[in-house]
Amino acid sequence: MKVKKYQRIRNLREDADLTQAALGRAINIPQRTYAYYESGERMIPPHVLCALADYYQVSVDYLLDRTENKKLNR
């Protein structure tokens, strides 16, 4: 099953000048797995969404394209 592409995680990664491999290492997942998430080949599990949100200091809603607001609600 093909899911929606996660364009925001790709944009954030590219804006940070990171490779998929470097980001995978930063959040402790293999590069290939991260590539599947970015391309929409696999859904991103909650623990990975949280790791990405923490890494980029944005909300999970922002990563999922549910808001334009990057800020965390703390």
PDB file of N, CA, C and O in Angstrom:
ATOM      1  N   MET A   1       0.833  -1.176   0.000  1.00  0.00           N
ATOM      2  CA  MET A   1       0.000   0.000   0.000  1.00  0.00           C
ATOM      3  C   MET A   1       0.886   1.252   0.000  1.00  0.00           C
ATOM      4  O   MET A   1       1.733   1.419   0.878  1.00  0.00           O
ATOM      5  N   LYS A   2       0.693   2.095  -0.953  1.00  0.00           N
ATOM      6  CA  LYS A   2       1.440   3.353  -1.053  1.00  0.00           C
ATOM      7  C   LYS A   2       0.735   4.407  -0.209  1.00  0.00           C
ATOM      8  O   LYS A   2      -0.475   4.599  -0.323  1.00  0.00           O
ATOM      9  N   VAL A   3       1.496   5.081   0.633  1.00  0.00           N
ATOM     10  CA  VAL A   3       0.942   6.133   1.468  1.00  0.00           C
ATOM     11  C   VAL A   3       1.415   7.489   0.939  1.00  0.00           C
ATOM     12  O   VAL A   3       2.237   7.560   0.026  1.00  0.00           O
ATOM     13  N   LYS A   4       0.896   8.530   1.511  1.00  0.00           N
ATOM     14  CA  LYS A   4       1.254   9.889   1.109  1.00  0.00           C
ATOM     15  C   LYS A   4       2.745  10.131   1.297  1.00  0.00           C
ATOM     16  O   LYS A   4       3.334   9.696   2.286  1.00  0.00           O
ATOM     17  N   LYS A   5       3.348  10.828   0.343  1.00  0.00           N
ATOM     18  CA  LYS A   5       4.745  11.217   0.479  1.00  0.00           C
ATOM     19  C   LYS A   5       4.881  12.193   1.638  1.00  0.00           C
ATOM     20  O   LYS A   5       4.021  13.049   1.847  1.00  0.00           O
ATOM     21  N   TYR A   6       5.939  12.060   2.367  1.00  0.00           N
ATOM     22  CA  TYR A   6       6.206  12.951   3.492  1.00  0.00           C
ATOM     23  C   TYR A   6       7.192  14.026   3.038  1.00  0.00           C
ATOM     24  O   TYR A   6       8.379  13.972   3.356  1.00  0.00           O
ATOM     25  N   GLN A   7       6.681  14.997   2.292  1.00  0.00           N
ATOM     26  CA  GLN A   7       7.529  16.036   1.713  1.00  0.00           C
ATOM     27  C   GLN A   7       8.214  16.884   2.780  1.00  0.00           C
ATOM     28  O   GLN A   7       9.348  17.326   2.590  1.00  0.00           O
ATOM     29  N   ARG A   8       7.535  17.111   3.896  1.00  0.00           N
ATOM     30  CA  ARG A   8       8.126  17.976   4.922  1.00  0.00           C
ATOM     31  C   ARG A   8       9.406  17.380   5.504  1.00  0.00           C
ATOM     32  O   ARG A   8      10.361  18.113   5.759  1.00  0.00           O
ATOM     33  N   ILE A   9       9.440  16.067   5.716  1.00  0.00           N
ATOM     34  CA  ILE A   9      10.659  15.508   6.297  1.00  0.00           C
ATOM     35  C   ILE A   9      11.816  15.604   5.302  1.00  0.00           C
ATOM     36  O   ILE A   9      12.971  15.775   5.691  1.00  0.00           O
ATOM     37  N   ARG A  10      11.491  15.492   4.027  1.00  0.00           N
ATOM     38  CA  ARG A  10      12.545  15.664   3.016  1.00  0.00           C
ATOM     39  C   ARG A  10      13.034  17.117   2.999  1.00  0.00           C
ATOM     40  O   ARG A  10      14.238  17.374   2.978  1.00  0.00           O
ATOM     41  N   ASN A  11      12.091  18.056   3.008  1.00  0.00           N
ATOM     42  CA  ASN A  11      12.470  19.473   2.984  1.00  0.00           C
ATOM     43  C   ASN A  11      13.318  19.842   4.197  1.00  0.00           C
ATOM     44  O   ASN A  11      14.328  20.531   4.059  1.00  0.00           O
ATOM     45  N   LEU A  12      12.918  19.392   5.374  1.00  0.00           N
ATOM     46  CA  LEU A  12      13.689  19.686   6.586  1.00  0.00           C
ATOM     47  C   LEU A  12      15.086  19.091   6.503  1.00  0.00           C
ATOM     48  O   LEU A  12      16.065  19.736   6.877  1.00  0.00           O
ATOM     49  N   ARG A  13      15.176  17.866   6.015  1.00  0.00           N
ATOM     50  CA  ARG A  13      16.485  17.218   5.879  1.00  0.00           C
ATOM     51  C   ARG A  13      17.375  17.976   4.914  1.00  0.00           C
ATOM     52  O   ARG A  13      18.544  18.230   5.206  1.00  0.00           O
ATOM     53  N   GLU A  14      16.822  18.339   3.758  1.00  0.00           N
ATOM     54  CA  GLU A  14      17.616  19.063   2.768  1.00  0.00           C
ATOM     55  C   GLU A  14      18.003  20.454   3.274  1.00  0.00           C
ATOM     56  O   GLU A  14      19.123  20.909   3.038  1.00  0.00           O
ATOM     57  N   ASP A  15      17.090  21.128   3.965  1.00  0.00           N
ATOM     58  CA  ASP A  15      17.401  22.450   4.527  1.00  0.00           C
ATOM     59  C   ASP A  15      18.543  22.369   5.541  1.00  0.00           C
ATOM     60  O   ASP A  15      19.311  23.318   5.700  1.00  0.00           O
ATOM     61  N   ALA A  16      18.647  21.235   6.218  1.00  0.00           N
ATOM     62  CA  ALA A  16      19.715  21.035   7.203  1.00  0.00           C
ATOM     63  C   ALA A  16      20.991  20.476   6.553  1.00  0.00           C
ATOM     64  O   ALA A  16      21.966  20.186   7.246  1.00  0.00           O
ATOM     65  N   ASP A  17      20.979  20.328   5.232  1.00  0.00           N
ATOM     66  CA  ASP A  17      22.124  19.778   4.481  1.00  0.00           C
ATOM     67  C   ASP A  17      22.544  18.412   5.005  1.00  0.00           C
ATOM     68  O   ASP A  17      23.732  18.137   5.176  1.00  0.00           O
ATOM     69  N   LEU A  18      21.550  17.556   5.258  1.00  0.00           N
ATOM     70  CA  LEU A  18      21.822  16.200   5.741  1.00  0.00           C
ATOM     71  C   LEU A  18      21.514  15.186   4.655  1.00  0.00           C
ATOM     72  O   LEU A  18      20.611  15.389   3.844  1.00  0.00           O
ATOM     73  N   THR A  19      22.260  14.104   4.641  1.00  0.00           N
ATOM     74  CA  THR A  19      21.919  12.972   3.787  1.00  0.00           C
ATOM     75  C   THR A  19      20.918  12.097   4.532  1.00  0.00           C
ATOM     76  O   THR A  19      20.743  12.230   5.743  1.00  0.00           O
ATOM     77  N   GLN A  20      20.275  11.216   3.808  1.00  0.00           N
ATOM     78  CA  GLN A  20      19.378  10.261   4.454  1.00  0.00           C
ATOM     79  C   GLN A  20      20.154   9.402   5.446  1.00  0.00           C
ATOM     80  O   GLN A  20      19.649   9.086   6.524  1.00  0.00           O
ATOM     81  N   ALA A  21      21.362   9.029   5.092  1.00  0.00           N
ATOM     82  CA  ALA A  21      22.183   8.193   5.983  1.00  0.00           C
ATOM     83  C   ALA A  21      22.508   8.940   7.277  1.00  0.00           C
ATOM     84  O   ALA A  21      22.425   8.367   8.363  1.00  0.00           O
ATOM     85  N   ALA A  22      22.877  10.213   7.163  1.00  0.00           N
ATOM     86  CA  ALA A  22      23.226  10.998   8.356  1.00  0.00           C
ATOM     87  C   ALA A  22      22.010  11.169   9.263  1.00  0.00           C
ATOM     88  O   ALA A  22      22.123  11.059  10.484  1.00  0.00           O
ATOM     89  N   LEU A  23      20.867  11.434   8.679  1.00  0.00           N
ATOM     90  CA  LEU A  23      19.668  11.584   9.494  1.00  0.00           C
ATOM     91  C   LEU A  23      19.281  10.255  10.123  1.00  0.00           C
ATOM     92  O   LEU A  23      18.884  10.210  11.287  1.00  0.00           O
ATOM     93  N   GLY A  24      19.391   9.183   9.367  1.00  0.00           N
ATOM     94  CA  GLY A  24      19.108   7.865   9.924  1.00  0.00           C
ATOM     95  C   GLY A  24      19.973   7.564  11.132  1.00  0.00           C
ATOM     96  O   GLY A  24      19.487   7.055  12.142  1.00  0.00           O
ATOM     97  N   ARG A  25      21.259   7.880  11.027  1.00  0.00           N
ATOM     98  CA  ARG A  25      22.150   7.673  12.169  1.00  0.00           C
ATOM     99  C   ARG A  25      21.716   8.528  13.355  1.00  0.00           C
ATOM    100  O   ARG A  25      21.762   8.076  14.499  1.00  0.00           O
ATOM    101  N   ALA A  26      21.295   9.764  13.082  1.00  0.00           N
ATOM    102  CA  ALA A  26      20.910  10.684  14.158  1.00  0.00           C
ATOM    103  C   ALA A  26      19.687  10.194  14.930  1.00  0.00           C
ATOM    104  O   ALA A  26      19.569  10.433  16.132  1.00  0.00           O
ATOM    105  N   ILE A  27      18.773   9.504  14.232  1.00  0.00           N
ATOM    106  CA  ILE A  27      17.562   9.024  14.918  1.00  0.00           C
ATOM    107  C   ILE A  27      17.547   7.498  15.056  1.00  0.00           C
ATOM    108  O   ILE A  27      16.540   6.902  15.439  1.00  0.00           O
ATOM    109  N   ASN A  28      18.681   6.888  14.736  1.00  0.00           N
ATOM    110  CA  ASN A  28      18.889   5.454  14.966  1.00  0.00           C
ATOM    111  C   ASN A  28      17.995   4.538  14.122  1.00  0.00           C
ATOM    112  O   ASN A  28      17.395   3.590  14.629  1.00  0.00           O
ATOM    113  N   ILE A  29      17.922   4.846  12.826  1.00  0.00           N
ATOM    114  CA  ILE A  29      17.251   3.948  11.883  1.00  0.00           C
ATOM    115  C   ILE A  29      18.138   3.828  10.636  1.00  0.00           C
ATOM    116  O   ILE A  29      18.899   4.747  10.333  1.00  0.00           O
ATOM    117  N   PRO A  30      18.048   2.711   9.916  1.00  0.00           N
ATOM    118  CA  PRO A  30      18.850   2.558   8.700  1.00  0.00           C
ATOM    119  C   PRO A  30      18.448   3.561   7.611  1.00  0.00           C
ATOM    120  O   PRO A  30      17.296   3.988   7.539  1.00  0.00           O
ATOM    121  N   GLN A  31      19.407   3.921   6.781  1.00  0.00           N
ATOM    122  CA  GLN A  31      19.145   4.865   5.692  1.00  0.00           C
ATOM    123  C   GLN A  31      18.009   4.390   4.804  1.00  0.00           C
ATOM    124  O   GLN A  31      17.140   5.181   4.436  1.00  0.00           O
ATOM    125  N   ARG A  32      18.004   3.116   4.455  1.00  0.00           N
ATOM    126  CA  ARG A  32      16.978   2.582   3.550  1.00  0.00           C
ATOM    127  C   ARG A  32      15.589   2.724   4.168  1.00  0.00           C
ATOM    128  O   ARG A  32      14.631   3.064   3.473  1.00  0.00           O
ATOM    129  N   THR A  33      15.480   2.467   5.453  1.00  0.00           N
ATOM    130  CA  THR A  33      14.198   2.608   6.140  1.00  0.00           C
ATOM    131  C   THR A  33      13.738   4.059   6.087  1.00  0.00           C
ATOM    132  O   THR A  33      12.577   4.343   5.792  1.00  0.00           O
ATOM    133  N   TYR A  34      14.667   4.981   6.377  1.00  0.00           N
ATOM    134  CA  TYR A  34      14.318   6.395   6.310  1.00  0.00           C
ATOM    135  C   TYR A  34      13.870   6.763   4.894  1.00  0.00           C
ATOM    136  O   TYR A  34      12.900   7.503   4.728  1.00  0.00           O
ATOM    137  N   ALA A  35      14.556   6.263   3.888  1.00  0.00           N
ATOM    138  CA  ALA A  35      14.197   6.561   2.495  1.00  0.00           C
ATOM    139  C   ALA A  35      12.776   6.087   2.191  1.00  0.00           C
ATOM    140  O   ALA A  35      12.032   6.767   1.484  1.00  0.00           O
ATOM    141  N   TYR A  36      12.399   4.923   2.721  1.00  0.00           N
ATOM    142  CA  TYR A  36      11.028   4.439   2.536  1.00  0.00           C
ATOM    143  C   TYR A  36      10.018   5.401   3.155  1.00  0.00           C
ATOM    144  O   TYR A  36       8.965   5.652   2.568  1.00  0.00           O
ATOM    145  N   TYR A  37      10.320   5.934   4.316  1.00  0.00           N
ATOM    146  CA  TYR A  37       9.419   6.888   4.958  1.00  0.00           C
ATOM    147  C   TYR A  37       9.301   8.154   4.124  1.00  0.00           C
ATOM    148  O   TYR A  37       8.199   8.646   3.879  1.00  0.00           O
ATOM    149  N   GLU A  38      10.420   8.667   3.697  1.00  0.00           N
ATOM    150  CA  GLU A  38      10.431   9.927   2.946  1.00  0.00           C
ATOM    151  C   GLU A  38       9.668   9.800   1.634  1.00  0.00           C
ATOM    152  O   GLU A  38       8.981  10.738   1.229  1.00  0.00           O
ATOM    153  N   SER A  39       9.774   8.673   0.974  1.00  0.00           N
ATOM    154  CA  SER A  39       9.126   8.470  -0.319  1.00  0.00           C
ATOM    155  C   SER A  39       7.671   8.041  -0.204  1.00  0.00           C
ATOM    156  O   SER A  39       6.949   8.018  -1.201  1.00  0.00           O
ATOM    157  N   GLY A  40       7.237   7.701   1.005  1.00  0.00           N
ATOM    158  CA  GLY A  40       5.867   7.247   1.178  1.00  0.00           C
ATOM    159  C   GLY A  40       5.678   5.754   0.945  1.00  0.00           C
ATOM    160  O   GLY A  40       4.547   5.272   0.891  1.00  0.00           O
ATOM    161  N   GLU A  41       6.779   5.020   0.808  1.00  0.00           N
ATOM    162  CA  GLU A  41       6.686   3.571   0.628  1.00  0.00           C
ATOM    163  C   GLU A  41       6.207   2.888   1.912  1.00  0.00           C
ATOM    164  O   GLU A  41       5.589   1.825   1.870  1.00  0.00           O
ATOM    165  N   ARG A  42       6.502   3.515   3.042  1.00  0.00           N
ATOM    166  CA  ARG A  42       6.063   2.996   4.346  1.00  0.00           C
ATOM    167  C   ARG A  42       5.537   4.146   5.191  1.00  0.00           C
ATOM    168  O   ARG A  42       5.993   5.283   5.071  1.00  0.00           O
ATOM    169  N   MET A  43       4.581   3.834   6.040  1.00  0.00           N
ATOM    170  CA  MET A  43       4.099   4.829   6.995  1.00  0.00           C
ATOM    171  C   MET A  43       5.140   5.008   8.091  1.00  0.00           C
ATOM    172  O   MET A  43       5.831   4.060   8.463  1.00  0.00           O
ATOM    173  N   ILE A  44       5.245   6.216   8.598  1.00  0.00           N
ATOM    174  CA  ILE A  44       6.208   6.494   9.659  1.00  0.00           C
ATOM    175  C   ILE A  44       5.590   6.107  10.996  1.00  0.00           C
ATOM    176  O   ILE A  44       4.534   6.629  11.354  1.00  0.00           O
ATOM    177  N   PRO A  45       6.223   5.199  11.747  1.00  0.00           N
ATOM    178  CA  PRO A  45       5.671   4.814  13.046  1.00  0.00           C
ATOM    179  C   PRO A  45       5.773   5.970  14.053  1.00  0.00           C
ATOM    180  O   PRO A  45       6.630   6.844  13.920  1.00  0.00           O
ATOM    181  N   PRO A  46       4.899   5.963  15.045  1.00  0.00           N
ATOM    182  CA  PRO A  46       4.876   7.066  16.018  1.00  0.00           C
ATOM    183  C   PRO A  46       6.222   7.365  16.667  1.00  0.00           C
ATOM    184  O   PRO A  46       6.569   8.533  16.840  1.00  0.00           O
ATOM    185  N   HIS A  47       6.987   6.337  17.029  1.00  0.00           N
ATOM    186  CA  HIS A  47       8.261   6.615  17.699  1.00  0.00           C
ATOM    187  C   HIS A  47       9.253   7.314  16.775  1.00  0.00           C
ATOM    188  O   HIS A  47      10.086   8.088  17.246  1.00  0.00           O
ATOM    189  N   VAL A  48       9.183   7.060  15.481  1.00  0.00           N
ATOM    190  CA  VAL A  48      10.058   7.739  14.530  1.00  0.00           C
ATOM    191  C   VAL A  48       9.567   9.167  14.302  1.00  0.00           C
ATOM    192  O   VAL A  48      10.378  10.087  14.194  1.00  0.00           O
ATOM    193  N   LEU A  49       8.253   9.360  14.228  1.00  0.00           N
ATOM    194  CA  LEU A  49       7.713  10.716  14.123  1.00  0.00           C
ATOM    195  C   LEU A  49       8.167  11.573  15.299  1.00  0.00           C
ATOM    196  O   LEU A  49       8.564  12.725  15.122  1.00  0.00           O
ATOM    197  N   CYS A  50       8.108  11.018  16.470  1.00  0.00           N
ATOM    198  CA  CYS A  50       8.546  11.744  17.673  1.00  0.00           C
ATOM    199  C   CYS A  50      10.036  12.055  17.613  1.00  0.00           C
ATOM    200  O   CYS A  50      10.456  13.152  17.982  1.00  0.00           O
ATOM    201  N   ALA A  51      10.839  11.095  17.150  1.00  0.00           N
ATOM    202  CA  ALA A  51      12.279  11.322  17.038  1.00  0.00           C
ATOM    203  C   ALA A  51      12.583  12.430  16.025  1.00  0.00           C
ATOM    204  O   ALA A  51      13.453  13.269  16.263  1.00  0.00           O
ATOM    205  N   LEU A  52      11.877  12.433  14.912  1.00  0.00           N
ATOM    206  CA  LEU A  52      12.072  13.476  13.907  1.00  0.00           C
ATOM    207  C   LEU A  52      11.632  14.841  14.435  1.00  0.00           C
ATOM    208  O   LEU A  52      12.328  15.839  14.247  1.00  0.00           O
ATOM    209  N   ALA A  53      10.486  14.876  15.090  1.00  0.00           N
ATOM    210  CA  ALA A  53       9.993  16.136  15.658  1.00  0.00           C
ATOM    211  C   ALA A  53      10.979  16.674  16.692  1.00  0.00           C
ATOM    212  O   ALA A  53      11.259  17.873  16.716  1.00  0.00           O
ATOM    213  N   ASP A  54      11.501  15.806  17.538  1.00  0.00           N
ATOM    214  CA  ASP A  54      12.487  16.223  18.534  1.00  0.00           C
ATOM    215  C   ASP A  54      13.773  16.715  17.861  1.00  0.00           C
ATOM    216  O   ASP A  54      14.343  17.731  18.260  1.00  0.00           O
ATOM    217  N   TYR A  55      14.213  15.997  16.853  1.00  0.00           N
ATOM    218  CA  TYR A  55      15.452  16.360  16.162  1.00  0.00           C
ATOM    219  C   TYR A  55      15.348  17.755  15.539  1.00  0.00           C
ATOM    220  O   TYR A  55      16.248  18.581  15.686  1.00  0.00           O
ATOM    221  N   TYR A  56      14.237  18.000  14.842  1.00  0.00           N
ATOM    222  CA  TYR A  56      14.050  19.276  14.157  1.00  0.00           C
ATOM    223  C   TYR A  56      13.390  20.343  15.031  1.00  0.00           C
ATOM    224  O   TYR A  56      13.268  21.496  14.618  1.00  0.00           O
ATOM    225  N   GLN A  57      12.971  19.969  16.218  1.00  0.00           N
ATOM    226  CA  GLN A  57      12.283  20.862  17.150  1.00  0.00           C
ATOM    227  C   GLN A  57      11.045  21.490  16.503  1.00  0.00           C
ATOM    228  O   GLN A  57      10.841  22.704  16.529  1.00  0.00           O
ATOM    229  N   VAL A  58      10.233  20.608  15.926  1.00  0.00           N
ATOM    230  CA  VAL A  58       8.955  21.005  15.335  1.00  0.00           C
ATOM    231  C   VAL A  58       7.876  20.073  15.873  1.00  0.00           C
ATOM    232  O   VAL A  58       8.175  19.077  16.532  1.00  0.00           O
ATOM    233  N   SER A  59       6.636  20.400  15.592  1.00  0.00           N
ATOM    234  CA  SER A  59       5.545  19.542  16.043  1.00  0.00           C
ATOM    235  C   SER A  59       5.350  18.372  15.077  1.00  0.00           C
ATOM    236  O   SER A  59       5.704  18.454  13.901  1.00  0.00           O
ATOM    237  N   VAL A  60       4.790  17.303  15.588  1.00  0.00           N
ATOM    238  CA  VAL A  60       4.445  16.156  14.744  1.00  0.00           C
ATOM    239  C   VAL A  60       3.393  16.588  13.723  1.00  0.00           C
ATOM    240  O   VAL A  60       3.422  16.140  12.576  1.00  0.00           O
ATOM    241  N   ASP A  61       2.472  17.448  14.131  1.00  0.00           N
ATOM    242  CA  ASP A  61       1.458  17.951  13.190  1.00  0.00           C
ATOM    243  C   ASP A  61       2.122  18.662  12.005  1.00  0.00           C
ATOM    244  O   ASP A  61       1.656  18.548  10.871  1.00  0.00           O
ATOM    245  N   TYR A  62       3.195  19.385  12.266  1.00  0.00           N
ATOM    246  CA  TYR A  62       3.914  20.042  11.173  1.00  0.00           C
ATOM    247  C   TYR A  62       4.517  18.994  10.234  1.00  0.00           C
ATOM    248  O   TYR A  62       4.416  19.124   9.014  1.00  0.00           O
ATOM    249  N   LEU A  63       5.135  17.972  10.792  1.00  0.00           N
ATOM    250  CA  LEU A  63       5.726  16.915   9.958  1.00  0.00           C
ATOM    251  C   LEU A  63       4.683  16.237   9.093  1.00  0.00           C
ATOM    252  O   LEU A  63       4.963  15.858   7.956  1.00  0.00           O
ATOM    253  N   LEU A  64       3.476  16.081   9.629  1.00  0.00           N
ATOM    254  CA  LEU A  64       2.402  15.394   8.910  1.00  0.00           C
ATOM    255  C   LEU A  64       1.589  16.328   8.021  1.00  0.00           C
ATOM    256  O   LEU A  64       0.575  15.925   7.451  1.00  0.00           O
ATOM    257  N   ASP A  65       2.040  17.581   7.903  1.00  0.00           N
ATOM    258  CA  ASP A  65       1.392  18.556   7.037  1.00  0.00           C
ATOM    259  C   ASP A  65      -0.026  18.901   7.498  1.00  0.00           C
ATOM    260  O   ASP A  65      -0.900  19.212   6.690  1.00  0.00           O
ATOM    261  N   ARG A  66      -0.233  18.837   8.825  1.00  0.00           N
ATOM    262  CA  ARG A  66      -1.539  19.171   9.385  1.00  0.00           C
ATOM    263  C   ARG A  66      -1.609  20.624   9.829  1.00  0.00           C
ATOM    264  O   ARG A  66      -2.683  21.126  10.161  1.00  0.00           O
ATOM    265  N   THR A  67      -0.463  21.300   9.836  1.00  0.00           N
ATOM    266  CA  THR A  67      -0.386  22.707  10.210  1.00  0.00           C
ATOM    267  C   THR A  67       0.816  23.336   9.528  1.00  0.00           C
ATOM    268  O   THR A  67       1.764  22.647   9.151  1.00  0.00           O
ATOM    269  N   GLU A  68       0.766  24.631   9.378  1.00  0.00           N
ATOM    270  CA  GLU A  68       1.913  25.376   8.862  1.00  0.00           C
ATOM    271  C   GLU A  68       2.796  25.877   9.998  1.00  0.00           C
ATOM    272  O   GLU A  68       3.893  26.385   9.763  1.00  0.00           O
ATOM    273  N   ASN A  69       2.313  25.733  11.228  1.00  0.00           N
ATOM    274  CA  ASN A  69       3.021  26.218  12.411  1.00  0.00           C
ATOM    275  C   ASN A  69       4.062  25.196  12.844  1.00  0.00           C
ATOM    276  O   ASN A  69       3.716  24.081  13.235  1.00  0.00           O
ATOM    277  N   LYS A  70       5.341  25.572  12.774  1.00  0.00           N
ATOM    278  CA  LYS A  70       6.423  24.672  13.173  1.00  0.00           C
ATOM    279  C   LYS A  70       6.554  24.548  14.680  1.00  0.00           C
ATOM    280  O   LYS A  70       7.098  23.561  15.175  1.00  0.00           O
ATOM    281  N   LYS A  71       6.061  25.539  15.419  1.00  0.00           N
ATOM    282  CA  LYS A  71       6.304  25.604  16.854  1.00  0.00           C
ATOM    283  C   LYS A  71       5.697  24.436  17.616  1.00  0.00           C
ATOM    284  O   LYS A  71       4.622  23.931  17.291  1.00  0.00           O
ATOM    285  N   LEU A  72       6.429  24.032  18.638  1.00  0.00           N
ATOM    286  CA  LEU A  72       5.930  23.000  19.539  1.00  0.00           C
ATOM    287  C   LEU A  72       4.990  23.634  20.537  1.00  0.00           C
ATOM    288  O   LEU A  72       5.198  24.775  20.950  1.00  0.00           O
ATOM    289  N   ASN A  73       3.966  22.915  20.927  1.00  0.00           N
ATOM    290  CA  ASN A  73       3.054  23.390  21.970  1.00  0.00           C
ATOM    291  C   ASN A  73       3.502  22.804  23.283  1.00  0.00           C
ATOM    292  O   ASN A  73       3.184  21.659  23.606  1.00  0.00           O
ATOM    293  N   ARG A  74       4.244  23.594  24.046  1.00  0.00           N
ATOM    294  CA  ARG A  74       4.766  23.107  25.322  1.00  0.00           C
ATOM    295  C   ARG A  74       4.189  23.889  26.453  1.00  0.00           C
ATOM    296  O   ARG A  74       4.510  23.626  27.612  1.00  0.00           O
TER     297      ARG A  74
END
